[in-house]
């Protein structure tokens, strides 16, 4: 069974928004892999709160926020 997701990308991605289906039981790491995004460079937000990337994906809308650090 598949889960429908709306994904918003924030912070210098080559896309702003994507809708997709992902297999039930998939994790946020699996989702990031679909888009070739290194999990160490982003924060995944669900309902405005950060989620552990090894949690199972839940239906709805998520945001993928690129983390930029400088020094």
Biopython code that builds the backbone (N, CA, C, O; Angstrom):
import numpy as np
from Bio.PDB.StructureBuilder import StructureBuilder

atoms = [
    (1, "UNK", "N", (0.834, -1.181, 0.000)),
    (1, "UNK", "CA", (0.000, 0.000, 0.000)),
    (1, "UNK", "C", (0.883, 1.251, 0.000)),
    (1, "UNK", "O", (1.955, 1.255, 0.605)),
    (2, "UNK", "N", (0.443, 2.285, -0.663)),
    (2, "UNK", "CA", (1.246, 3.497, -0.811)),
    (2, "UNK", "C", (0.680, 4.634, 0.037)),
    (2, "UNK", "O", (-0.513, 4.685, 0.334)),
    (3, "UNK", "N", (1.570, 5.535, 0.412)),
    (3, "UNK", "CA", (1.220, 6.732, 1.162)),
    (3, "UNK", "C", (1.408, 7.928, 0.231)),
    (3, "UNK", "O", (2.444, 8.054, -0.421)),
    (4, "UNK", "N", (0.405, 8.807, 0.170)),
    (4, "UNK", "CA", (0.502, 10.030, -0.642)),
    (4, "UNK", "C", (1.170, 11.124, 0.182)),
    (4, "UNK", "O", (0.831, 11.335, 1.346)),
    (5, "UNK", "N", (2.120, 11.815, -0.437)),
    (5, "UNK", "CA", (2.845, 12.888, 0.231)),
    (5, "UNK", "C", (2.911, 14.127, -0.630)),
    (5, "UNK", "O", (2.976, 14.057, -1.858)),
    (6, "UNK", "N", (2.893, 15.260, 0.039)),
    (6, "UNK", "CA", (3.228, 16.540, -0.580)),
    (6, "UNK", "C", (4.520, 16.969, 0.084)),
    (6, "UNK", "O", (4.604, 17.030, 1.310)),
    (7, "UNK", "N", (5.527, 17.265, -0.721)),
    (7, "UNK", "CA", (6.838, 17.631, -0.200)),
    (7, "UNK", "C", (7.184, 19.035, -0.686)),
    (7, "UNK", "O", (7.184, 19.307, -1.887)),
    (8, "UNK", "N", (7.478, 19.915, 0.256)),
    (8, "UNK", "CA", (7.941, 21.268, -0.069)),
    (8, "UNK", "C", (9.436, 21.344, 0.222)),
    (8, "UNK", "O", (9.902, 20.898, 1.270)),
    (9, "UNK", "N", (10.175, 21.913, -0.722)),
    (9, "UNK", "CA", (11.627, 22.027, -0.607)),
    (9, "UNK", "C", (11.981, 23.489, -0.356)),
    (9, "UNK", "O", (11.554, 24.376, -1.095)),
    (10, "UNK", "N", (12.772, 23.734, 0.700)),
    (10, "UNK", "CA", (13.112, 25.097, 1.092)),
    (10, "UNK", "C", (14.631, 25.224, 1.196)),
    (10, "UNK", "O", (15.284, 24.436, 1.880)),
    (11, "UNK", "N", (15.186, 26.226, 0.508)),
    (11, "UNK", "CA", (16.600, 26.508, 0.692)),
    (11, "UNK", "C", (17.525, 26.089, -0.424)),
    (11, "UNK", "O", (18.525, 25.418, -0.171)),
    (12, "UNK", "N", (17.222, 26.463, -1.649)),
    (12, "UNK", "CA", (18.167, 26.257, -2.735)),
    (12, "UNK", "C", (18.102, 24.912, -3.430)),
    (12, "UNK", "O", (19.121, 24.423, -3.917)),
    (13, "UNK", "N", (16.945, 24.309, -3.487)),
    (13, "UNK", "CA", (16.766, 23.067, -4.238)),
    (13, "UNK", "C", (16.390, 23.400, -5.681)),
    (13, "UNK", "O", (16.029, 24.537, -5.988)),
    (14, "UNK", "N", (16.477, 22.408, -6.558)),
    (14, "UNK", "CA", (16.109, 22.628, -7.963)),
    (14, "UNK", "C", (14.605, 22.474, -8.194)),
    (14, "UNK", "O", (14.148, 22.512, -9.337)),
    (15, "UNK", "N", (13.846, 22.305, -7.135)),
    (15, "UNK", "CA", (12.383, 22.213, -7.220)),
    (15, "UNK", "C", (11.810, 22.840, -5.953)),
    (15, "UNK", "O", (12.491, 22.948, -4.933)),
    (16, "UNK", "N", (10.546, 23.252, -6.037)),
    (16, "UNK", "CA", (9.880, 23.852, -4.878)),
    (16, "UNK", "C", (8.902, 22.893, -4.214)),
    (16, "UNK", "O", (8.702, 22.926, -3.000)),
    (17, "UNK", "N", (8.292, 22.029, -5.043)),
    (17, "UNK", "CA", (7.156, 21.245, -4.569)),
    (17, "UNK", "C", (7.060, 19.954, -5.373)),
    (17, "UNK", "O", (7.337, 19.936, -6.572)),
    (18, "UNK", "N", (6.669, 18.892, -4.712)),
    (18, "UNK", "CA", (6.520, 17.599, -5.392)),
    (18, "UNK", "C", (5.413, 16.813, -4.682)),
    (18, "UNK", "O", (5.313, 16.832, -3.456)),
    (19, "UNK", "N", (4.598, 16.131, -5.462)),
    (19, "UNK", "CA", (3.624, 15.190, -4.909)),
    (19, "UNK", "C", (4.018, 13.804, -5.374)),
    (19, "UNK", "O", (4.370, 13.610, -6.537)),
    (20, "UNK", "N", (3.960, 12.836, -4.463)),
    (20, "UNK", "CA", (4.347, 11.483, -4.832)),
    (20, "UNK", "C", (3.689, 10.471, -3.914)),
    (20, "UNK", "O", (3.098, 10.820, -2.893)),
    (21, "UNK", "N", (3.805, 9.227, -4.297)),
    (21, "UNK", "CA", (3.397, 8.100, -3.455)),
    (21, "UNK", "C", (4.658, 7.343, -3.069)),
    (21, "UNK", "O", (5.578, 7.186, -3.872)),
    (22, "UNK", "N", (4.685, 6.877, -1.827)),
    (22, "UNK", "CA", (5.821, 6.106, -1.331)),
    (22, "UNK", "C", (5.269, 4.891, -0.598)),
    (22, "UNK", "O", (4.189, 4.954, -0.011)),
    (23, "UNK", "N", (5.994, 3.806, -0.628)),
    (23, "UNK", "CA", (5.525, 2.572, 0.002)),
    (23, "UNK", "C", (5.327, 2.754, 1.503)),
    (23, "UNK", "O", (6.138, 3.385, 2.181)),
    (24, "UNK", "N", (4.241, 2.193, 2.002)),
    (24, "UNK", "CA", (3.992, 2.196, 3.437)),
    (24, "UNK", "C", (5.158, 1.492, 4.137)),
    (24, "UNK", "O", (5.634, 0.462, 3.659)),
    (25, "UNK", "N", (5.613, 2.030, 5.250)),
    (25, "UNK", "CA", (6.748, 1.457, 5.956)),
    (25, "UNK", "C", (8.067, 2.105, 5.593)),
    (25, "UNK", "O", (9.090, 1.832, 6.220)),
    (26, "UNK", "N", (8.049, 2.975, 4.568)),
    (26, "UNK", "CA", (9.264, 3.697, 4.185)),
    (26, "UNK", "C", (9.602, 4.728, 5.253)),
    (26, "UNK", "O", (8.726, 5.214, 5.968)),
    (27, "UNK", "N", (10.888, 5.051, 5.347)),
    (27, "UNK", "CA", (11.344, 6.060, 6.301)),
    (27, "UNK", "C", (11.610, 7.372, 5.567)),
    (27, "UNK", "O", (11.577, 7.434, 4.338)),
    (28, "UNK", "N", (11.876, 8.419, 6.352)),
    (28, "UNK", "CA", (12.213, 9.699, 5.739)),
    (28, "UNK", "C", (13.553, 9.621, 5.007)),
    (28, "UNK", "O", (13.769, 10.356, 4.043)),
    (29, "UNK", "N", (14.444, 8.753, 5.444)),
    (29, "UNK", "CA", (15.696, 8.530, 4.705)),
    (29, "UNK", "C", (15.377, 7.977, 3.317)),
    (29, "UNK", "O", (15.964, 8.410, 2.326)),
    (30, "UNK", "N", (14.447, 7.020, 3.244)),
    (30, "UNK", "CA", (14.043, 6.472, 1.942)),
    (30, "UNK", "C", (13.505, 7.582, 1.038)),
    (30, "UNK", "O", (13.806, 7.622, -0.155)),
    (31, "UNK", "N", (12.712, 8.477, 1.616)),
    (31, "UNK", "CA", (12.155, 9.586, 0.857)),
    (31, "UNK", "C", (13.265, 10.491, 0.341)),
    (31, "UNK", "O", (13.255, 10.872, -0.830)),
    (32, "UNK", "N", (14.215, 10.838, 1.193)),
    (32, "UNK", "CA", (15.323, 11.696, 0.773)),
    (32, "UNK", "C", (16.143, 11.027, -0.323)),
    (32, "UNK", "O", (16.620, 11.699, -1.237)),
    (33, "UNK", "N", (16.308, 9.727, -0.239)),
    (33, "UNK", "CA", (17.052, 8.992, -1.268)),
    (33, "UNK", "C", (16.388, 9.087, -2.643)),
    (33, "UNK", "O", (17.075, 9.117, -3.664)),
    (34, "UNK", "N", (15.066, 9.134, -2.670)),
    (34, "UNK", "CA", (14.347, 9.276, -3.938)),
    (34, "UNK", "C", (14.795, 10.541, -4.663)),
    (34, "UNK", "O", (14.899, 10.563, -5.889)),
    (35, "UNK", "N", (15.061, 11.599, -3.883)),
    (35, "UNK", "CA", (15.451, 12.883, -4.461)),
    (35, "UNK", "C", (16.966, 13.109, -4.444)),
    (35, "UNK", "O", (17.435, 14.212, -4.723)),
    (36, "UNK", "N", (17.720, 12.070, -4.121)),
    (36, "UNK", "CA", (19.185, 12.170, -4.036)),
    (36, "UNK", "C", (19.637, 13.299, -3.109)),
    (36, "UNK", "O", (20.533, 14.073, -3.443)),
    (37, "UNK", "N", (18.996, 13.377, -1.934)),
    (37, "UNK", "CA", (19.335, 14.385, -0.940)),
    (37, "UNK", "C", (20.079, 13.718, 0.203)),
    (37, "UNK", "O", (19.600, 12.738, 0.772)),
    (38, "UNK", "N", (21.250, 14.246, 0.540)),
    (38, "UNK", "CA", (22.034, 13.745, 1.666)),
    (38, "UNK", "C", (21.311, 14.121, 2.961)),
    (38, "UNK", "O", (21.102, 15.308, 3.213)),
    (39, "UNK", "N", (20.922, 13.144, 3.791)),
    (39, "UNK", "CA", (20.198, 13.424, 5.025)),
    (39, "UNK", "C", (20.952, 14.329, 6.003)),
    (39, "UNK", "O", (20.337, 14.949, 6.871)),
    (40, "UNK", "N", (22.271, 14.409, 5.867)),
    (40, "UNK", "CA", (23.056, 15.244, 6.768)),
    (40, "UNK", "C", (22.978, 16.725, 6.405)),
    (40, "UNK", "O", (23.479, 17.567, 7.150)),
    (41, "UNK", "N", (22.358, 17.053, 5.276)),
    (41, "UNK", "CA", (22.299, 18.439, 4.821)),
    (41, "UNK", "C", (20.921, 19.069, 4.981)),
    (41, "UNK", "O", (20.724, 20.221, 4.594)),
    (42, "UNK", "N", (19.955, 18.327, 5.551)),
    (42, "UNK", "CA", (18.589, 18.834, 5.647)),
    (42, "UNK", "C", (17.957, 18.507, 7.001)),
    (42, "UNK", "O", (18.438, 17.665, 7.760)),
    (43, "UNK", "N", (16.861, 19.212, 7.262)),
    (43, "UNK", "CA", (15.966, 18.877, 8.373)),
    (43, "UNK", "C", (14.614, 18.589, 7.744)),
    (43, "UNK", "O", (14.152, 19.347, 6.892)),
    (44, "UNK", "N", (13.980, 17.504, 8.155)),
    (44, "UNK", "CA", (12.652, 17.161, 7.664)),
    (44, "UNK", "C", (11.644, 17.615, 8.718)),
    (44, "UNK", "O", (11.770, 17.284, 9.897)),
    (45, "UNK", "N", (10.637, 18.382, 8.275)),
    (45, "UNK", "CA", (9.614, 18.913, 9.168)),
    (45, "UNK", "C", (8.252, 18.326, 8.821)),
    (45, "UNK", "O", (7.870, 18.266, 7.652)),
    (46, "UNK", "N", (7.531, 17.898, 9.837)),
    (46, "UNK", "CA", (6.147, 17.413, 9.688)),
    (46, "UNK", "C", (5.309, 18.219, 10.668)),
    (46, "UNK", "O", (5.580, 18.210, 11.869)),
    (47, "UNK", "N", (4.308, 18.906, 10.177)),
    (47, "UNK", "CA", (3.484, 19.785, 11.010)),
    (47, "UNK", "C", (4.340, 20.816, 11.739)),
    (47, "UNK", "O", (4.055, 21.169, 12.883)),
    (48, "UNK", "N", (5.397, 21.301, 11.069)),
    (48, "UNK", "CA", (6.245, 22.335, 11.618)),
    (48, "UNK", "C", (7.268, 21.884, 12.641)),
    (48, "UNK", "O", (7.996, 22.707, 13.194)),
    (49, "UNK", "N", (7.332, 20.586, 12.899)),
    (49, "UNK", "CA", (8.259, 20.056, 13.900)),
    (49, "UNK", "C", (9.241, 19.092, 13.239)),
    (49, "UNK", "O", (8.854, 18.313, 12.368)),
    (50, "UNK", "N", (10.514, 19.140, 13.647)),
    (50, "UNK", "CA", (11.499, 18.205, 13.081)),
    (50, "UNK", "C", (11.138, 16.759, 13.411)),
    (50, "UNK", "O", (10.658, 16.460, 14.505)),
    (51, "UNK", "N", (11.373, 15.877, 12.457)),
    (51, "UNK", "CA", (11.147, 14.446, 12.677)),
    (51, "UNK", "C", (12.465, 13.700, 12.490)),
    (51, "UNK", "O", (13.272, 14.073, 11.639)),
    (52, "UNK", "N", (12.688, 12.656, 13.273)),
    (52, "UNK", "CA", (13.879, 11.818, 13.047)),
    (52, "UNK", "C", (13.795, 11.189, 11.657)),
    (52, "UNK", "O", (12.739, 10.707, 11.245)),
    (53, "UNK", "N", (14.915, 11.200, 10.943)),
    (53, "UNK", "CA", (14.879, 10.704, 9.564)),
    (53, "UNK", "C", (14.689, 9.198, 9.476)),
    (53, "UNK", "O", (14.401, 8.669, 8.403)),
    (54, "UNK", "N", (14.849, 8.497, 10.611)),
    (54, "UNK", "CA", (14.617, 7.056, 10.569)),
    (54, "UNK", "C", (13.186, 6.691, 10.978)),
    (54, "UNK", "O", (12.853, 5.508, 11.060)),
    (55, "UNK", "N", (12.330, 7.700, 11.238)),
    (55, "UNK", "CA", (10.908, 7.438, 11.499)),
    (55, "UNK", "C", (10.215, 7.026, 10.202)),
    (55, "UNK", "O", (10.676, 7.346, 9.106)),
    (56, "UNK", "N", (9.117, 6.321, 10.347)),
    (56, "UNK", "CA", (8.304, 5.943, 9.187)),
    (56, "UNK", "C", (7.534, 7.163, 8.683)),
    (56, "UNK", "O", (7.046, 7.977, 9.467)),
    (57, "UNK", "N", (7.439, 7.268, 7.370)),
    (57, "UNK", "CA", (6.741, 8.372, 6.731)),
    (57, "UNK", "C", (5.253, 8.273, 7.022)),
    (57, "UNK", "O", (4.664, 7.193, 6.975)),
    (58, "UNK", "N", (4.656, 9.426, 7.324)),
    (58, "UNK", "CA", (3.209, 9.511, 7.521)),
    (58, "UNK", "C", (2.625, 10.360, 6.406)),
    (58, "UNK", "O", (3.291, 11.256, 5.887)),
    (59, "UNK", "N", (1.375, 10.078, 6.034)),
    (59, "UNK", "CA", (0.749, 10.828, 4.937)),
    (59, "UNK", "C", (0.600, 12.293, 5.313)),
    (59, "UNK", "O", (0.603, 12.661, 6.488)),
    (60, "UNK", "N", (0.472, 13.105, 4.298)),
    (60, "UNK", "CA", (0.292, 14.535, 4.511)),
    (60, "UNK", "C", (1.366, 15.336, 3.828)),
    (60, "UNK", "O", (1.909, 14.927, 2.801)),
    (61, "UNK", "N", (1.673, 16.495, 4.408)),
    (61, "UNK", "CA", (2.666, 17.386, 3.832)),
    (61, "UNK", "C", (3.888, 17.465, 4.730)),
    (61, "UNK", "O", (3.776, 17.553, 5.953)),
    (62, "UNK", "N", (5.040, 17.433, 4.112)),
    (62, "UNK", "CA", (6.294, 17.620, 4.853)),
    (62, "UNK", "C", (7.097, 18.713, 4.172)),
    (62, "UNK", "O", (6.866, 19.051, 3.011)),
    (63, "UNK", "N", (8.040, 19.253, 4.918)),
    (63, "UNK", "CA", (8.969, 20.237, 4.360)),
    (63, "UNK", "C", (10.373, 19.698, 4.533)),
    (63, "UNK", "O", (10.715, 19.124, 5.567)),
    (64, "UNK", "N", (11.175, 19.892, 3.506)),
    (64, "UNK", "CA", (12.593, 19.514, 3.554)),
    (64, "UNK", "C", (13.376, 20.822, 3.510)),
    (64, "UNK", "O", (13.380, 21.524, 2.499)),
    (65, "UNK", "N", (14.037, 21.139, 4.623)),
    (65, "UNK", "CA", (14.736, 22.404, 4.791)),
    (65, "UNK", "C", (16.226, 22.174, 4.720)),
    (65, "UNK", "O", (16.785, 21.432, 5.528)),
    (66, "UNK", "N", (16.880, 22.813, 3.746)),
    (66, "UNK", "CA", (18.329, 22.676, 3.616)),
    (66, "UNK", "C", (18.998, 23.484, 4.724)),
    (66, "UNK", "O", (18.654, 24.642, 4.963)),
    (67, "UNK", "N", (19.955, 22.854, 5.391)),
    (67, "UNK", "CA", (20.694, 23.496, 6.466)),
    (67, "UNK", "C", (22.000, 24.011, 5.888)),
    (67, "UNK", "O", (22.764, 23.265, 5.275)),
    (68, "UNK", "N", (22.241, 25.290, 6.092)),
    (68, "UNK", "CA", (23.463, 25.906, 5.574)),
    (68, "UNK", "C", (24.253, 26.429, 6.758)),
    (68, "UNK", "O", (23.725, 27.154, 7.601)),
    (69, "UNK", "N", (25.516, 26.054, 6.813)),
    (69, "UNK", "CA", (26.368, 26.557, 7.892)),
    (69, "UNK", "C", (27.593, 27.200, 7.282)),
    (69, "UNK", "O", (28.028, 26.847, 6.186)),
    (70, "UNK", "N", (28.119, 28.120, 7.992)),
    (70, "UNK", "CA", (29.310, 28.805, 7.510)),
    (70, "UNK", "C", (30.291, 29.018, 8.649)),
    (70, "UNK", "O", (29.981, 28.778, 9.817)),
    (71, "UNK", "N", (31.436, 29.456, 8.295)),
    (71, "UNK", "CA", (32.385, 29.664, 9.359)),
    (71, "UNK", "C", (33.505, 30.577, 8.960)),
    (71, "UNK", "O", (34.395, 30.850, 9.765)),
]
sb = StructureBuilder()
sb.init_structure("model")
sb.init_model(0)
sb.init_chain("A")
sb.init_seg("    ")
for serial, (resi, resn, name, xyz) in enumerate(atoms, 1):
    if name == "N":
        sb.init_residue(resn, " ", resi, " ")
    sb.init_atom(name, np.array(xyz, "f"), 0.0, 1.0, " ", f" {name:<3s}", serial, name[0])
structure = sb.get_structure()
